[in-house]
Amino acid sequence: MAHSTDIGQHPDIMQMRARYEAAAANPTAQLTDGLTLLAGIYLAVSPWIVGFHALSGITVNNLITGILVALLALGYSSAYGRTYGLAWVAPVIGVWTIIAPWVISGPNARLGVIISNVVVGAIILLLGLANMSTGMTAAKRHTQGFGRGSRPTTLI
């Protein structure tokens, strides 16, 4: 009797994928992903919007971290089942964004830079925590249902 060795067709894996797809299809998750994308884009272009692009250190920082946040949001919205494990990165970037003006510019940080970074950093932090919550809920549901309705398989 031959058994399939393709783990991708295992009932538990298929059930887990279905749960993550359902979590990503949740309107709240989609809204969170979209807002995270917008926050990342704003962070990337904020030096030119607020007018501190002459400060090279914080400009480069905001550009790079903004692009990272936008890419994370795109990953969450397009392949949540594969990127949910990275959900912790957005809150870390949010905290970094909040403290970056003081770390990079020191006591010479401008008020506009501080206000912009603190507000967008707090938004990224909160949206990142919401994304983590979505992932933990999907993982919790999968763990609670693990093994139900599936037969043990033997790999030969």
C-alpha positions in Angstrom: 0.0 0.0 0.0 1.6 3.3 -1.1 1.2 6.5 0.8 1.8 10.0 -0.5 5.0 11.6 0.8 3.9 15.1 -0.3 3.5 17.0 3.0 1.7 19.8 1.1 -1.3 17.5 0.6 -1.5 16.5 4.3 -4.9 17.3 5.8 -3.4 19.3 8.7 -1.3 21.5 6.3 -4.3 22.1 4.1 -6.4 23.0 7.1 -3.8 25.4 8.4 -3.5 27.1 5.0 -7.3 27.4 4.8 -7.3 29.1 8.3 -4.6 31.6 7.3 -6.4 32.4 4.1 -9.5 33.0 6.1 -7.6 35.2 8.5 -6.2 37.2 5.6 -9.6 37.5 4.0 -11.0 39.1 7.2 -12.0 42.7 6.5 -10.3 43.9 9.6 -7.0 42.2 8.6 -7.3 43.7 5.1 -7.9 47.2 6.6 -4.9 46.7 8.9 -2.7 45.7 6.0 -3.8 48.6 3.9 -3.2 51.1 6.7 0.2 49.6 7.4 1.1 50.0 3.7 0.0 53.7 3.8 1.9 54.3 7.0 5.0 52.7 5.5 4.7 54.8 2.4 4.2 58.0 4.5 7.3 57.1 6.6 9.4 56.7 3.5 8.4 60.0 2.0 8.0 62.0 5.3 11.3 63.8 5.0 10.1 65.5 1.9 6.5 66.1 3.2 7.6 67.5 6.5 10.7 69.2 5.1 13.7 67.6 6.8 15.2 65.9 3.8 18.4 68.0 4.4 19.0 65.9 7.5 20.6 62.9 5.8 20.7 60.5 8.7 17.1 60.6 9.6 16.1 60.9 6.0 17.8 57.7 5.0 16.5 56.0 8.1 12.9 56.9 7.4 13.2 56.0 3.7 14.6 52.5 4.5 12.2 51.7 7.4 9.3 53.0 5.5 10.0 50.8 2.5 10.4 47.8 4.9 7.1 48.5 6.5 5.4 48.8 3.1 7.0 45.5 1.9 5.8 43.8 5.1 2.3 45.1 4.5 2.4 43.8 0.9 3.6 40.4 2.2 0.8 40.3 4.8 -1.9 41.0 2.3 -0.6 38.7 -0.5 0.8 35.7 1.4 -0.3 35.9 5.0 0.1 32.2 5.7 3.8 32.5 4.7 4.6 35.9 6.3 2.6 35.8 9.6 5.8 34.8 11.4 7.2 38.2 10.6 4.4 40.1 12.2 6.6 41.0 15.1 8.8 43.1 12.9 6.3 45.9 12.3 5.9 46.8 16.0 9.7 46.8 16.4 10.0 49.2 13.5 7.3 51.3 15.1 9.2 51.6 18.3 12.4 52.3 16.4 10.6 55.0 14.4 9.5 56.7 17.7 13.0 56.8 19.2 15.0 57.3 16.0 15.0 61.2 16.0 16.8 61.2 19.4 19.1 58.2 18.5 20.1 59.6 15.1 20.0 63.4 15.6 20.5 63.5 19.4 19.5 66.7 21.1 19.5 68.5 17.8 16.3 66.7 16.6 13.8 69.1 15.1 10.2 69.4 16.4 8.7 68.4 13.0 10.9 65.3 12.8 9.9 64.3 16.3 6.2 64.8 15.8 6.1 63.1 12.5 8.1 60.1 13.7 6.3 59.7 17.0 2.9 59.8 15.3 3.7 57.4 12.4 5.7 55.2 14.7 2.8 54.8 17.1 0.5 54.0 14.2 2.9 51.4 12.9 3.3 49.9 16.4 -0.5 49.6 16.8 -1.1 48.2 13.4 1.7 45.7 13.8 0.2 44.6 17.1 -3.1 44.2 15.4 -1.4 42.1 12.7 0.2 39.9 15.4 -3.2 39.4 17.0 -4.6 38.2 13.7 -1.8 35.7 13.3 -2.0 34.5 16.8 -5.8 34.0 16.5 -5.3 32.0 13.3 -2.5 29.9 14.9 -4.6 29.4 18.0 -7.5 28.1 16.0 -5.2 25.8 14.1 -3.6 24.4 17.3 -7.0 23.8 18.9 -8.2 21.8 15.9 -4.9 20.1 15.2 -5.4 16.4 14.4 -9.1 16.5 14.3 -10.5 14.8 11.3 -7.2 13.6 10.0 -5.9 10.1 9.8 -2.3 9.3 10.8 -0.2 8.6 7.8 2.8 6.4 7.5 5.6 7.4 5.2 7.1 4.4 3.5 
